[in-house]
Amino acid sequence: MEKAVLKILLTFAILSAICCAFWQLRWLTSAREIATLFAITGGVIAIDLAWASLRKKMQS
């Protein structure tokens, strides 16, 4: 579980760096766009964790 948490934190750290770079380049123009990117990322991570948990339960 700790490994998953570290991967999630690393994912959000990388996304933060990308958003900062894009903000400086003016490719992102509002905080709402950044929040949308983080929400999509969080949703994808949640779905992936749920799918992995379900798959693990089905196999055992």
MMTF fields as JSON, N, C-alpha, C and O atoms, coordinates in Angstrom:
{
  "mmtfVersion": "1.0.0",
  "mmtfProducer": "UNKNOWN",
  "numBonds": 239,
  "numAtoms": 240,
  "numGroups": 60,
  "numChains": 1,
  "numModels": 1,
  "chainsPerModel": [1],
  "groupsPerChain": [60],
  "chainIdList": ["A"],
  "bondAtomList": [4, 2, 8, 6, 12, 10, 16, 14, 20, 18, 24, 22, 28, 26, 32, 30, 36, 34, 40, 38, 44, 42, 48, 46, 52, 50, 56, 54, 60, 58, 64, 62, 68, 66, 72, 70, 76, 74, 80, 78, 84, 82, 88, 86, 92, 90, 96, 94, 100, 98, 104, 102, 108, 106, 112, 110, 116, 114, 120, 118, 124, 122, 128, 126, 132, 130, 136, 134, 140, 138, 144, 142, 148, 146, 152, 150, 156, 154, 160, 158, 164, 162, 168, 166, 172, 170, 176, 174, 180, 178, 184, 182, 188, 186, 192, 190, 196, 194, 200, 198, 204, 202, 208, 206, 212, 210, 216, 214, 220, 218, 224, 222, 228, 226, 232, 230, 236, 234],
  "bondOrderList": [1, 1, 1, 1, 1, 1, 1, 1, 1, 1, 1, 1, 1, 1, 1, 1, 1, 1, 1, 1, 1, 1, 1, 1, 1, 1, 1, 1, 1, 1, 1, 1, 1, 1, 1, 1, 1, 1, 1, 1, 1, 1, 1, 1, 1, 1, 1, 1, 1, 1, 1, 1, 1, 1, 1, 1, 1, 1, 1],
  "groupList": [{"groupName": "MET", "atomNameList": ["N", "CA", "C", "O"], "elementList": ["N", "C", "C", "O"], "formalChargeList": [0, 0, 0, 0], "bondAtomList": [1, 0, 2, 1, 3, 2], "bondOrderList": [1, 1, 2], "singleLetterCode": "M", "chemCompType": "L-PEPTIDE LINKING"}, {"groupName": "GLU", "atomNameList": ["N", "CA", "C", "O"], "elementList": ["N", "C", "C", "O"], "formalChargeList": [0, 0, 0, 0], "bondAtomList": [1, 0, 2, 1, 3, 2], "bondOrderList": [1, 1, 2], "singleLetterCode": "E", "chemCompType": "L-PEPTIDE LINKING"}, {"groupName": "LYS", "atomNameList": ["N", "CA", "C", "O"], "elementList": ["N", "C", "C", "O"], "formalChargeList": [0, 0, 0, 0], "bondAtomList": [1, 0, 2, 1, 3, 2], "bondOrderList": [1, 1, 2], "singleLetterCode": "K", "chemCompType": "L-PEPTIDE LINKING"}, {"groupName": "ALA", "atomNameList": ["N", "CA", "C", "O"], "elementList": ["N", "C", "C", "O"], "formalChargeList": [0, 0, 0, 0], "bondAtomList": [1, 0, 2, 1, 3, 2], "bondOrderList": [1, 1, 2], "singleLetterCode": "A", "chemCompType": "L-PEPTIDE LINKING"}, {"groupName": "VAL", "atomNameList": ["N", "CA", "C", "O"], "elementList": ["N", "C", "C", "O"], "formalChargeList": [0, 0, 0, 0], "bondAtomList": [1, 0, 2, 1, 3, 2], "bondOrderList": [1, 1, 2], "singleLetterCode": "V", "chemCompType": "L-PEPTIDE LINKING"}, {"groupName": "LEU", "atomNameList": ["N", "CA", "C", "O"], "elementList": ["N", "C", "C", "O"], "formalChargeList": [0, 0, 0, 0], "bondAtomList": [1, 0, 2, 1, 3, 2], "bondOrderList": [1, 1, 2], "singleLetterCode": "L", "chemCompType": "L-PEPTIDE LINKING"}, {"groupName": "ILE", "atomNameList": ["N", "CA", "C", "O"], "elementList": ["N", "C", "C", "O"], "formalChargeList": [0, 0, 0, 0], "bondAtomList": [1, 0, 2, 1, 3, 2], "bondOrderList": [1, 1, 2], "singleLetterCode": "I", "chemCompType": "L-PEPTIDE LINKING"}, {"groupName": "THR", "atomNameList": ["N", "CA", "C", "O"], "elementList": ["N", "C", "C", "O"], "formalChargeList": [0, 0, 0, 0], "bondAtomList": [1, 0, 2, 1, 3, 2], "bondOrderList": [1, 1, 2], "singleLetterCode": "T", "chemCompType": "L-PEPTIDE LINKING"}, {"groupName": "PHE", "atomNameList": ["N", "CA", "C", "O"], "elementList": ["N", "C", "C", "O"], "formalChargeList": [0, 0, 0, 0], "bondAtomList": [1, 0, 2, 1, 3, 2], "bondOrderList": [1, 1, 2], "singleLetterCode": "F", "chemCompType": "L-PEPTIDE LINKING"}, {"groupName": "SER", "atomNameList": ["N", "CA", "C", "O"], "elementList": ["N", "C", "C", "O"], "formalChargeList": [0, 0, 0, 0], "bondAtomList": [1, 0, 2, 1, 3, 2], "bondOrderList": [1, 1, 2], "singleLetterCode": "S", "chemCompType": "L-PEPTIDE LINKING"}, {"groupName": "CYS", "atomNameList": ["N", "CA", "C", "O"], "elementList": ["N", "C", "C", "O"], "formalChargeList": [0, 0, 0, 0], "bondAtomList": [1, 0, 2, 1, 3, 2], "bondOrderList": [1, 1, 2], "singleLetterCode": "C", "chemCompType": "L-PEPTIDE LINKING"}, {"groupName": "TRP", "atomNameList": ["N", "CA", "C", "O"], "elementList": ["N", "C", "C", "O"], "formalChargeList": [0, 0, 0, 0], "bondAtomList": [1, 0, 2, 1, 3, 2], "bondOrderList": [1, 1, 2], "singleLetterCode": "W", "chemCompType": "L-PEPTIDE LINKING"}, {"groupName": "GLN", "atomNameList": ["N", "CA", "C", "O"], "elementList": ["N", "C", "C", "O"], "formalChargeList": [0, 0, 0, 0], "bondAtomList": [1, 0, 2, 1, 3, 2], "bondOrderList": [1, 1, 2], "singleLetterCode": "Q", "chemCompType": "L-PEPTIDE LINKING"}, {"groupName": "ARG", "atomNameList": ["N", "CA", "C", "O"], "elementList": ["N", "C", "C", "O"], "formalChargeList": [0, 0, 0, 0], "bondAtomList": [1, 0, 2, 1, 3, 2], "bondOrderList": [1, 1, 2], "singleLetterCode": "R", "chemCompType": "L-PEPTIDE LINKING"}, {"groupName": "GLY", "atomNameList": ["N", "CA", "C", "O"], "elementList": ["N", "C", "C", "O"], "formalChargeList": [0, 0, 0, 0], "bondAtomList": [1, 0, 2, 1, 3, 2], "bondOrderList": [1, 1, 2], "singleLetterCode": "G", "chemCompType": "PEPTIDE LINKING"}, {"groupName": "ASP", "atomNameList": ["N", "CA", "C", "O"], "elementList": ["N", "C", "C", "O"], "formalChargeList": [0, 0, 0, 0], "bondAtomList": [1, 0, 2, 1, 3, 2], "bondOrderList": [1, 1, 2], "singleLetterCode": "D", "chemCompType": "L-PEPTIDE LINKING"}],
  "groupTypeList": [0, 1, 2, 3, 4, 5, 2, 6, 5, 5, 7, 8, 3, 6, 5, 9, 3, 6, 10, 10, 3, 8, 11, 12, 5, 13, 11, 5, 7, 9, 3, 13, 1, 6, 3, 7, 5, 8, 3, 6, 7, 14, 14, 4, 6, 3, 6, 15, 5, 3, 11, 3, 9, 5, 13, 2, 2, 0, 12, 9],
  "groupIdList": [1, 2, 3, 4, 5, 6, 7, 8, 9, 10, 11, 12, 13, 14, 15, 16, 17, 18, 19, 20, 21, 22, 23, 24, 25, 26, 27, 28, 29, 30, 31, 32, 33, 34, 35, 36, 37, 38, 39, 40, 41, 42, 43, 44, 45, 46, 47, 48, 49, 50, 51, 52, 53, 54, 55, 56, 57, 58, 59, 60],
  "secStructList": [7, 2, 2, 2, 2, 2, 2, 2, 2, 2, 2, 2, 2, 2, 2, 2, 2, 2, 2, 2, 2, 2, 2, 2, 6, 6, 1, 7, 7, 7, 2, 2, 2, 2, 2, 2, 2, 2, 2, 2, 2, 2, 2, 2, 2, 2, 2, 2, 2, 2, 2, 2, 2, 2, 2, 2, 2, 2, 2, 7],
  "xCoordList": [0.82, 0.0, 0.862, 0.529, 1.975, 2.853, 3.414, 3.604, 3.676, 4.201, 3.193, 3.564, 1.922, 0.872, 0.755, 0.591, 0.839, 0.747, 1.912, 1.732, 3.105, 4.27, 4.13, 4.512, 3.587, 3.371, 2.341, 2.495, 1.295, 0.263, 0.847, 0.604, 1.621, 2.252, 3.226, 3.291, 3.975, 4.896, 4.136, 4.564, 3.018, 2.19, 1.714, 1.795, 1.216, 0.738, 1.885, 1.702, 3.057, 4.209, 4.633, 4.932, 4.658, 5.014, 3.975, 4.319, 2.695, 1.634, 1.751, 1.497, 2.129, 2.321, 3.435, 3.303, 4.54, 5.657, 5.249, 5.598, 4.514, 4.04, 3.106, 3.207, 2.205, 1.273, 2.015, 1.661, 3.042, 3.835, 4.519, 4.534, 5.079, 5.744, 4.746, 5.014, 3.597, 2.582, 2.028, 1.688, 1.932, 1.451, 2.434, 2.022, 3.739, 4.759, 4.745, 5.015, 4.433, 4.364, 3.033, 2.835, 2.131, 0.788, -0.077, -1.014, 0.234, -0.607, -1.799, -2.829, -1.664, -2.79, -3.1, -2.206, -4.356, -4.689, -5.53, -5.764, -5.994, -6.802, -6.587, -6.169, -6.878, -6.775, -7.811, -7.618, -8.894, -9.924, -9.393, -9.732, -8.58, -7.981, -7.067, -7.063, -6.296, -5.398, -6.198, -5.861, -7.249, -8.101, -8.741, -8.893, -9.11, -9.682, -8.667, -9.012, -7.429, -6.381, -6.174, -6.041, -6.146, -5.978, -7.195, -7.042, -8.38, -9.584, -9.603, -9.958, -9.227, -9.167, -8.134, -8.389, -6.977, -5.932, -6.398, -6.178, -7.036, -7.556, -8.604, -8.628, -9.463, -10.486, -9.891, -10.33, -8.898, -8.25, -7.54, -7.591, -6.888, -6.211, -7.226, -6.999, -8.339, -9.372, -9.954, -10.142, -10.236, -10.771, -9.748, -10.105, -8.492, -7.447, -7.311, -7.183, -7.336, -7.241, -8.455, -8.312, -9.634, -10.853, -10.808, -11.169, -10.372, -10.297, -9.272, -9.526, -8.129, -7.108, -7.623, -7.37, -8.327, -8.893, -9.943, -9.959, -10.803, -11.844, -11.226, -11.657, -10.231, -9.553, -8.871, -8.885, -8.274, -7.609, -8.601, -8.308, -9.789, -10.829, -11.382, -11.703, -11.498, -12.042, -11.065, -11.493, -9.78, -8.774, -8.65, -8.287, -8.942, -8.797, -10.081, -10.102],
  "yCoordList": [-1.201, 0.0, 1.263, 2.253, 1.216, 2.385, 2.695, 3.857, 1.644, 1.826, 2.559, 3.415, 2.218, 2.882, 4.35, 5.21, 4.633, 6.025, 6.841, 7.981, 6.259, 6.968, 7.235, 8.303, 6.278, 6.472, 7.568, 8.368, 7.605, 8.638, 10.012, 10.963, 10.12, 11.397, 11.836, 13.017, 10.893, 11.216, 11.698, 12.634, 11.058, 11.466, 12.908, 13.703, 13.237, 14.599, 15.611, 16.753, 15.211, 16.11, 16.409, 17.554, 15.377, 15.581, 16.442, 17.325, 16.185, 16.997, 18.454, 19.362, 18.681, 20.051, 20.746, 21.907, 20.029, 20.619, 20.943, 21.997, 20.035, 20.268, 21.475, 22.31, 21.564, 22.7, 24.019, 25.029, 24.012, 25.232, 25.653, 26.833, 24.687, 25.0, 25.535, 26.529, 24.877, 25.329, 26.699, 27.497, 26.98, 28.29, 29.373, 30.442, 29.094, 30.055, 30.288, 31.395, 29.247, 29.373, 29.957, 30.186, 30.193, 30.724, 29.739, 30.147, 28.433, 27.424, 27.093, 26.632, 27.328, 27.229, 28.652, 29.395, 29.021, 30.424, 30.641, 31.785, 29.561, 29.764, 28.63, 27.53, 28.921, 27.902, 26.796, 25.658, 27.135, 26.141, 25.038, 23.869, 25.388, 24.384, 23.451, 22.242, 24.01, 23.204, 22.29, 21.117, 22.818, 21.997, 20.854, 19.747, 21.128, 20.081, 18.979, 17.799, 19.342, 18.345, 17.477, 16.258, 18.109, 17.35, 16.474, 15.355, 16.947, 16.149, 14.93, 13.833, 15.118, 13.999, 12.979, 11.775, 13.463, 12.565, 11.795, 10.588, 12.476, 11.82, 10.776, 9.7, 11.085, 10.136, 8.899, 7.782, 9.092, 7.96, 7.078, 5.852, 7.69, 6.924, 6.145, 4.977, 6.773, 6.087, 4.898, 3.826, 5.078, 3.984, 2.857, 1.682, 3.208, 2.193, 1.391, 0.167, 2.064, 1.361, 0.472, -0.648, 0.95, 0.145, -1.075, -2.171, -0.905, -2.018, -3.053, -4.255, -2.599, -3.526, -4.291, -5.489, -3.62, -4.278, -5.31, -6.42, -4.952, -5.87, -7.09, -8.22, -6.86, -7.943, -8.888, -10.105, -8.32, -9.118, -9.991, -11.147, -9.432, -10.186, -11.296, -12.376, -11.044, -12.045, -13.216, -14.356, -12.942, -13.98, -14.877, -16.045, -14.362, -15.176, -15.794, -16.501],
  "zCoordList": [0.0, 0.0, 0.0, -0.651, 0.738, 0.779, -0.603, -0.961, -1.374, -2.721, -3.598, -4.401, -3.438, -4.222, -3.842, -4.708, -2.552, -2.094, -2.633, -3.061, -2.613, -3.15, -4.644, -5.122, -5.38, -6.816, -7.07, -7.993, -6.255, -6.4, -6.108, -6.851, -5.024, -4.689, -5.783, -6.123, -6.327, -7.413, -8.648, -9.322, -8.936, -10.072, -9.914, -10.85, -8.723, -8.506, -8.489, -8.911, -8.01, -8.035, -9.472, -9.81, -10.312, -11.72, -12.416, -13.201, -12.13, -12.729, -12.287, -13.078, -11.045, -10.561, -11.322, -11.709, -11.536, -12.281, -13.718, -14.248, -14.334, -15.7, -15.745, -16.644, -14.781, -14.743, -14.543, -15.15, -13.696, -13.496, -14.791, -15.142, -15.489, -16.759, -17.776, -18.452, -17.884, -18.827, -18.437, -19.311, -17.144, -16.678, -17.121, -17.573, -16.989, -17.391, -18.902, -19.369, -19.655, -21.109, -21.584, -22.777, -20.641, -20.914, -21.696, -22.382, -21.595, -22.23, -21.356, -21.85, -20.052, -19.121, -18.677, -18.271, -18.757, -18.502, -17.255, -16.866, -16.613, -15.418, -14.428, -14.791, -13.189, -12.14, -12.37, -11.943, -13.036, -13.316, -14.236, -14.051, -15.207, -16.087, -15.307, -15.536, -14.391, -13.569, -12.653, -12.495, -12.053, -11.18, -11.963, -11.448, -13.199, -14.048, -14.311, -14.254, -14.597, -14.811, -13.575, -13.684, -12.389, -11.149, -10.874, -10.384, -11.171, -10.954, -11.873, -11.444, -13.121, -14.056, -13.59, -13.609, -13.175, -12.685, -11.457, -11.364, -10.521, -9.327, -9.667, -9.07, -10.616, -11.045, -11.68, -11.408, -12.519, -13.176, -12.147, -12.24, -11.181, -10.135, -9.308, -8.991, -8.956, -8.167, -8.932, -8.358, -10.206, -11.023, -11.136, -11.048, -11.329, -11.441, -10.148, -10.193, -8.999, -7.721, -7.485, -6.996, -7.823, -7.652, -8.56, -8.132, -9.808, -10.746, -10.265, -10.344, -9.773, -9.284, -8.065, -7.932, -7.195, -6.014, -6.414, -5.883, -7.335, -7.807, -8.488, -8.259, -9.313, -10.013, -9.018, -9.203, -7.962, -6.943, -6.185, -5.878, -5.88, -5.187, -6.061, -5.565, -7.352, -8.264, -8.443, -8.619, -8.401, -8.59, -7.366, -7.499, -6.185, -4.969, -4.511, -3.504]
}
